[in-house]
Amino acid sequence: MTKLKEIVDSCSYRQKFHIQPTTGLLNDPNGFSYYNGEYHLFYQWFPLGPVHGIKHWYHVSSKDLVNWKDCGVGIIPTEYFESHGAFSGSGIVENNKLHLFYTGNTRNEEWIRHPYQCLAIMDSNGEITKNSEAVIKDLPNGYTDNFRDPKVFKDNNKYYCLIGAERKENLGTIVYYESNNLLDWKFKGEIKTDFFGNGFMWECPDYLRFDNKGILIFSPQGLEADGDKYQNIFQSGYLIGDKIDFSNGEFNHGNFNELDRGFDFYAPQTTEDKHGRKILVGWMGLPEIDYPTDKSGWAHCLTIPRELELKGDKLIQKPVKELELLRGENLKYSYTLNNEEKDIVGFNEKTYEFICEFSNFTGKYVGVKLRKGIDEETVFYYDIENKKLVLDRSKSGEVFATEYGTERKCEYNAENLKVQIFVDTSSVEIFVNDGEEVFTSRIFTKEISTGVSVFADNNTNVEINLWKINI
């Protein structure tokens, strides 16, 4: 472990203000909760390298969603019901304790898997004690062993547990259980959606309520690409409709929407804090993809926390206000572009927050270039003619996952364009018009590629705010 950590620490792609593993592999965020005056966040972790080995839960906590304390390993798979890993799950606070639900992964001598749904309880001192046995031990009839990621919450004085599942005919779905005490669970059936039949497995279910609306978030695997949509190997998105009727599982809803339009976003999880804010964190990565950091003994990070708001039939994602604590020196620029590209002279940071507002634009496109260098640049622009937002990482340093393309696009109609971008050593998170669209992506550029520019093919006014990051 010491030798591996030396290799990891020497990697030039290590992030500055994102949660990342000390060594090995990070994937899904787990157990995200506000408890005992702090935000608690766990993530899937395999310590010995960037592979999906026997999963642990790693624990970090924060009072402000910016400065995270390393709390060490939270759940180590030691029991028979988790012999091959502690898979993903969620947290719920009851009786002044944080109840952590997760899937125990097991395999027998014939390598046949059996999933258990397990419980561990954390007290106010941070001590975590596992329940002596799994709380859901058996698979319901009709489902494969792809049966995992319990999301537990309270609704009308009853507890419910959503579980991502695969039917035996290889169709993804979400099932749910009901309980009065968080220990004894009764299988109720499936959440009935009009989206059923899309994908072979629905991972990481989550459920939000905004006034009279219900929002079901999940990560379907196996969606076929559809125009600009579903271009990644696996997707994450949501359905908005009436609140789910848990007496029968009925959910009347609209279309499936992707949460993030970028290259690297999966398995998001939400929590609600003491202010009533709904906050989301996602895995900035994807399964079954090789990343350039693999050779340095680690892989992946988590996204910055995002506050969720409901605007009509769309979830809006805004960087939480606390991220302003990262702001250091502020630089302002104002330009009028006329068929030109303008470099921001004298700014050569690898990590920063960038707000750029385009107004009164005409022509074919307006946009920004980030982490520019010799033969390197990450380009984000608005295609005015085709009314599309475009992220192009074809020149974003070390290439990877090119079988899934080098551009991500989505339809968008804008008269003015505000982009707020968080640039870390090896990632960009782009928020368009205060979170109406988000593009999250890893980029692996050379350390010397630090240029920033704005461009337009016709007349446009540009106002820029840049902040260096205080680490």
C-alpha positions in Angstrom: 0.0 0.0 0.0 2.9 2.4 0.8 4.5 1.7 -2.5 1.2 2.1 -4.4 0.5 5.4 -2.7 3.9 6.7 -3.8 3.0 5.9 -7.4 -0.5 7.5 -7.0 0.8 10.6 -5.4 3.3 11.2 -8.2 0.5 11.2 -10.8 0.2 14.6 -12.6 -3.6 14.0 -13.0 -4.4 14.1 -9.3 -7.3 16.4 -8.5 -7.1 19.4 -6.2 -10.7 20.0 -5.0 -12.6 16.8 -5.9 -13.0 13.7 -3.7 -10.7 11.0 -5.0 -9.3 7.7 -3.7 -6.0 7.7 -1.8 -5.1 4.6 -3.9 -7.0 2.3 -6.1 -10.5 2.6 -7.5 -13.4 4.9 -6.5 -16.8 4.4 -8.0 -20.4 5.0 -6.8 -21.2 7.6 -4.1 -22.9 5.8 -1.2 -24.7 6.6 2.0 -24.8 10.4 1.3 -26.5 11.9 4.4 -26.7 14.9 6.6 -26.2 13.6 10.2 -25.0 15.1 13.5 -24.2 18.5 12.0 -22.1 17.1 9.1 -22.5 15.8 5.6 -21.4 12.2 5.5 -20.4 10.6 2.2 -19.1 7.2 1.4 -17.9 5.8 -1.9 -17.2 2.4 -3.4 -13.5 1.7 -3.0 -11.0 -1.0 -3.9 -7.6 -0.1 -2.5 -5.2 -2.2 -4.4 -5.5 -0.8 -7.9 -7.8 0.7 -10.5 -9.9 -2.5 -10.9 -13.3 -3.6 -9.6 -12.0 -5.9 -6.9 -13.7 -6.6 -3.5 -15.5 -3.4 -2.7 -15.3 -1.5 0.5 -17.1 1.7 1.6 -14.7 4.6 2.2 -15.9 7.4 4.5 -15.4 11.2 4.2 -17.3 14.0 6.1 -17.7 17.7 5.8 -19.4 20.7 7.5 -19.4 22.8 4.4 -19.4 20.4 1.3 -16.0 21.8 0.4 -13.5 20.7 3.0 -13.7 17.0 3.4 -12.3 15.0 6.4 -10.8 11.6 5.7 -12.6 9.3 8.1 -11.0 6.1 6.7 -12.7 2.9 5.7 -16.3 2.8 6.7 -17.4 -0.7 5.8 -14.9 -3.6 5.3 -16.5 -6.8 3.9 -15.9 -9.3 6.6 -19.1 -11.2 7.0 -20.6 -14.2 5.0 -23.3 -12.0 3.6 -20.7 -9.6 2.0 -17.9 -12.1 1.3 -17.3 -10.7 -2.2 -17.8 -7.0 -1.5 -19.9 -4.3 0.1 -21.8 -2.9 -2.9 -23.6 0.4 -3.2 -26.4 1.7 -1.0 -27.8 4.7 0.9 -28.3 6.2 4.3 -31.2 7.3 6.4 -31.1 9.1 9.8 -33.5 7.6 12.5 -33.3 7.7 16.3 -30.2 9.9 16.1 -28.3 7.2 14.3 -27.3 6.9 10.6 -28.6 3.7 9.1 -26.5 2.5 6.2 -28.1 0.1 3.8 -26.0 -1.7 1.2 -25.9 -4.8 -1.0 -23.7 -7.6 0.2 -22.1 -9.4 -2.7 -21.4 -13.1 -2.4 -20.4 -16.0 -4.6 -20.3 -19.7 -4.0 -17.7 -22.3 -5.1 -19.4 -22.5 -8.6 -19.1 -18.6 -8.8 -22.8 -18.2 -8.6 -23.7 -14.9 -7.0 -26.3 -14.2 -4.3 -27.0 -10.6 -3.3 -28.0 -9.7 0.3 -29.4 -6.4 1.4 -27.5 -5.4 4.6 -27.6 -2.8 7.3 -24.9 -1.1 9.3 -25.5 1.6 11.9 -23.3 4.6 12.7 -23.5 6.4 16.0 -22.7 10.0 16.8 -19.1 9.1 17.6 -18.7 7.7 14.1 -18.6 4.1 15.2 -20.2 1.7 12.6 -21.7 -1.6 13.7 -23.1 -4.1 11.2 -26.4 -5.8 11.8 -25.6 -9.5 12.6 -27.5 -10.7 9.5 -28.9 -9.3 6.3 -32.3 -7.6 6.4 -33.3 -8.8 2.9 -31.9 -12.3 2.4 -33.7 -13.7 -0.6 -34.3 -12.8 -4.3 -37.9 -12.5 -5.3 -39.0 -14.8 -8.1 -38.4 -13.6 -11.6 -35.2 -11.6 -11.0 -31.5 -12.3 -11.7 -28.7 -11.8 -9.3 -28.3 -8.2 -10.6 -30.3 -7.0 -7.6 -28.6 -4.2 -5.7 -28.2 -0.6 -4.5 -30.9 -0.1 -1.9 -32.2 3.4 -1.5 -34.2 3.7 1.8 -36.5 6.6 2.7 -39.6 7.4 4.7 -43.0 8.2 3.1 -46.3 8.6 5.1 -44.8 7.0 8.2 -43.6 3.9 6.5 -40.1 3.1 5.2 -39.5 2.1 1.6 -36.5 0.5 0.0 -36.0 0.8 -3.8 -33.6 -1.8 -5.4 -32.2 -1.8 -8.9 -33.0 -5.0 -10.6 -33.0 -7.1 -13.8 -35.8 -9.4 -14.7 -34.9 -12.9 -15.9 -35.8 -11.9 -19.4 -33.0 -9.3 -19.2 -35.1 -6.2 -18.7 -34.1 -3.5 -16.2 -36.6 -2.4 -13.5 -36.9 -1.1 -9.9 -38.5 -3.1 -7.2 -39.5 -1.9 -3.7 -40.0 -3.1 -0.2 -42.0 -1.7 2.8 -41.1 -1.7 6.5 -42.3 -0.3 9.8 -39.0 -0.6 11.6 -36.1 -0.6 9.1 -35.4 -4.3 10.0 -38.4 -6.3 8.7 -39.0 -5.8 5.0 -42.0 -6.9 2.9 -41.6 -7.3 -0.9 -44.2 -5.1 -2.7 -43.4 -5.4 -6.4 -42.1 -3.2 -9.1 -42.3 0.6 -9.6 -44.6 0.6 -12.7 -43.2 3.0 -15.3 -43.8 3.6 -19.0 -40.0 3.4 -19.4 -39.9 -0.3 -18.7 -38.3 -2.3 -21.6 -35.3 0.1 -21.9 -32.0 -1.4 -20.8 -31.1 -4.7 -19.2 -30.3 -3.4 -15.7 -31.4 -0.3 -13.8 -28.7 0.6 -11.2 -28.7 3.1 -8.3 -32.3 4.1 -7.9 -33.1 7.3 -6.0 -36.4 9.1 -5.2 -37.1 12.8 -4.6 -40.2 14.8 -3.8 -40.8 18.4 -4.8 -44.2 19.6 -3.5 -46.7 17.4 -5.4 -44.1 15.9 -7.8 -42.1 12.7 -7.6 -38.8 12.2 -9.3 -37.2 8.8 -9.9 -33.5 8.8 -10.6 -31.7 5.7 -11.9 -28.9 4.6 -14.1 -30.1 2.2 -16.9 -27.5 0.0 -18.6 -28.0 -1.0 -22.2 -29.9 1.9 -23.7 -29.3 2.2 -27.4 -27.9 5.6 -28.7 -30.7 7.8 -30.0 -29.4 10.8 -31.9 -27.3 12.9 -29.5 -28.7 11.0 -26.5 -27.4 7.9 -24.7 -23.9 8.2 -26.2 -22.0 6.9 -23.2 -21.6 3.2 -22.4 -24.2 3.6 -19.6 -26.5 6.5 -18.7 -28.0 8.3 -15.7 -31.3 10.1 -15.8 -34.7 10.7 -14.3 -38.5 10.5 -14.7 -40.7 13.3 -13.4 -44.3 12.8 -12.6 -46.9 12.5 -9.9 -45.7 11.1 -6.6 -45.3 7.3 -6.6 -48.3 5.5 -5.2 -46.6 3.0 -3.0 -49.8 1.1 -2.3 -49.5 -0.4 -5.9 -46.3 1.0 -7.3 -48.0 3.2 -9.9 -45.9 6.1 -11.2 -47.4 8.4 -13.8 -44.6 10.4 -15.4 -43.1 12.1 -18.5 -40.1 11.4 -20.6 -36.7 10.0 -19.4 -34.1 12.8 -19.3 -30.4 12.5 -19.0 -29.0 14.2 -15.9 -25.7 15.1 -17.5 -24.7 15.6 -21.1 -20.9 14.9 -20.7 -18.7 11.9 -21.1 -18.1 10.9 -17.5 -21.1 10.8 -15.1 -22.8 7.9 -13.5 -24.6 6.5 -10.4 -25.6 9.8 -8.8 -27.0 9.9 -5.2 -28.9 12.6 -3.4 -29.5 13.8 0.2 -31.5 16.5 1.9 -29.8 18.7 4.4 -31.1 20.7 7.4 -32.0 23.6 5.1 -34.2 21.4 2.9 -31.8 21.6 0.0 -31.7 18.5 -2.2 -28.0 17.9 -3.0 -26.6 15.5 -5.6 -23.1 13.9 -6.0 -22.2 11.6 -8.9 -19.4 9.3 -9.9 -17.2 11.1 -12.4 -16.5 8.0 -14.3 -18.1 5.0 -16.0 -17.9 1.2 -15.6 -16.0 -0.9 -18.2 -13.9 2.0 -19.4 -10.1 2.2 -19.1 -8.8 5.6 -17.9 -5.4 7.2 -18.3 -4.8 7.2 -14.5 -5.1 3.4 -14.4 -1.3 3.1 -15.1 -0.7 5.2 -12.0 -2.6 2.9 -9.7 -5.9 4.9 -9.2 -9.1 5.8 -11.0 -12.0 8.2 -10.8 -13.3 10.9 -8.5 -16.7 12.3 -7.4 -18.4 15.4 -8.9 -18.7 18.6 -7.0 -22.0 18.7 -5.0 -25.0 20.2 -6.8 -28.2 21.7 -5.5 -31.3 20.4 -7.3 -34.3 22.5 -8.2 -37.4 21.6 -10.1 -38.2 23.9 -13.0 -41.3 22.7 -14.9 -40.5 19.2 -16.0 -36.7 19.6 -15.7 -34.2 19.2 -12.9 -31.9 22.1 -12.6 -28.4 21.4 -11.1 -26.5 24.3 -9.6 -23.1 24.1 -7.9 -23.7 24.5 -4.2 -23.1 28.0 -2.9 -20.5 26.8 -0.5 -18.1 26.2 -3.4 -17.5 30.0 -3.4 -15.2 29.2 -0.4 -12.8 27.9 -3.0 -12.6 31.3 -4.7 -9.2 33.0 -4.5 -8.0 36.0 -6.6 -10.7 37.3 -9.0 -9.9 38.5 -12.5 -12.5 40.2 -14.7 -12.4 40.7 -18.5 -14.8 42.3 -21.0 -14.6 41.8 -24.7 -16.4 42.5 -27.9 -15.6 39.7 -30.3 -15.9 40.1 -34.1 -15.2 36.9 -35.9 -12.2 36.1 -33.7 -10.7 34.1 -30.8 -9.4 36.0 -27.8 -6.8 34.5 -25.5 -7.0 35.5 -21.8 -3.5 36.8 -21.4 -1.7 36.3 -18.1 -3.9 33.6 -16.7 -2.1 30.2 -16.5 -3.8 28.1 -13.9 -4.7 24.4 -14.0 -7.5 24.7 -11.5 -10.1 27.5 -11.5 -13.7 28.6 -11.6 -14.7 30.4 -14.8 -18.0 32.3 -15.5 -18.4 33.5 -19.0 -21.5 35.3 -20.3 -22.2 35.8 -24.0 -24.8 38.3 -25.1 -26.1 39.8 -28.4 -24.6 37.1 -30.4 -25.2 36.3 -34.1 -23.6 34.0 -36.6 -22.8 30.3 -36.3 -21.2 29.8 -32.9 -19.8 31.2 -29.7 -17.7 29.3 -27.2 -14.7 28.8 -24.9 -11.5 26.8 -25.0 -10.0 25.4 -21.8 -6.6 23.9 -20.9 -5.1 25.0 -24.2 -1.6 24.1 -25.2 0.4 22.8 -28.1 -2.1 20.5 -30.0 -4.3 20.5 -26.9 -7.6 22.2 -26.1 -11.0 21.3 -24.6 -13.8 23.1 -26.5 -17.3 24.0 -25.4 -19.5 26.0 -27.7 -23.1 26.9 -28.7 -23.9 25.9 -32.3 -26.3 28.8 -33.0 -27.5 27.5 -36.4 -28.4 24.0 -35.2 -29.3 25.1 -31.6 -27.1 22.7 -29.9 -24.6 22.8 -27.1 -21.4 20.9 -27.9 -18.4 19.6 -25.9 -15.5 18.5 -27.9 -12.6 16.7 -26.2 -10.9 15.3 -29.3 -7.8 17.3 -28.4 -8.1 17.0 -24.6 -4.7 15.4 -24.1 -4.5 11.6 -23.6 -7.4 10.0 -25.5 -9.5 7.2 -24.2 -12.9 5.6 -24.8 -12.9 7.0 -28.3 -15.2 4.1 -29.4 -17.9 6.2 -27.8 -17.0 9.3 -29.7 -15.2 12.6 -28.9 -18.2 15.0 -28.9 -21.2 15.3 -26.7 -24.2 17.4 -27.8 -27.7 18.3 -26.7 -30.5 20.5 -28.2 -30.7 23.9 -26.6 -32.3 27.2 -27.6 -30.6 30.3 -26.1 -30.7 34.0 -26.7 -28.0 34.6 -24.1 -25.5 32.1 -22.8 -23.9 31.9 -19.4 -21.4 29.1 -18.7 -20.0 28.4 -15.2 -17.1 26.0 -15.4 -15.1 24.3 -12.6 -11.8 23.2 -14.0 -9.7 20.8 -11.9 -6.4 19.1 -12.8 -8.1 16.5 -14.9 -11.8 17.4 -15.2 -14.3 20.0 -16.3 -17.8 20.5 -15.0 -19.8 22.9 -17.2 -23.1 24.5 -16.0 -25.1 26.2 -18.7 -27.5 29.1 -17.8 -27.5 28.4 -14.1 -27.8 24.6 -14.4 -30.3 24.0 -17.2 -27.7 21.7 -18.7 -24.5 20.2 -17.3 -21.5 18.6 -19.1 -19.2 16.6 -16.8 -16.0 15.1 -18.3 -12.5 14.0 -17.4 -9.7 15.5 -19.5 -6.0 14.4 -19.3 -3.9 17.3 -20.7 -0.3 18.1 -20.2 0.6 20.2 -17.1 1.8 23.1 -19.3 -1.6 23.3 -21.2 -3.1 26.1 -19.2 -4.5 28.5 -21.9 -8.0 29.9 -21.9 -9.8 31.7 -24.7 -13.2 32.8 -26.0 -14.3 32.8 -29.6 -17.2 33.7 -31.9 -17.6 33.7 -35.7 -19.5 37.1 -35.6 -20.2 39.9 -33.2 -20.8 39.1 -29.5 -20.2 40.7 -26.2 -18.4 38.7 -23.5 -18.1 39.2 -19.8 -15.7 37.0 -17.9 -15.1 36.3 -14.2 -12.2 34.0 -13.3 -11.3 32.8 -9.8 -8.1 31.0 -8.9 -8.8 28.1 -6.5 -7.8 28.3 -2.9 -6.7 24.8 -1.9 
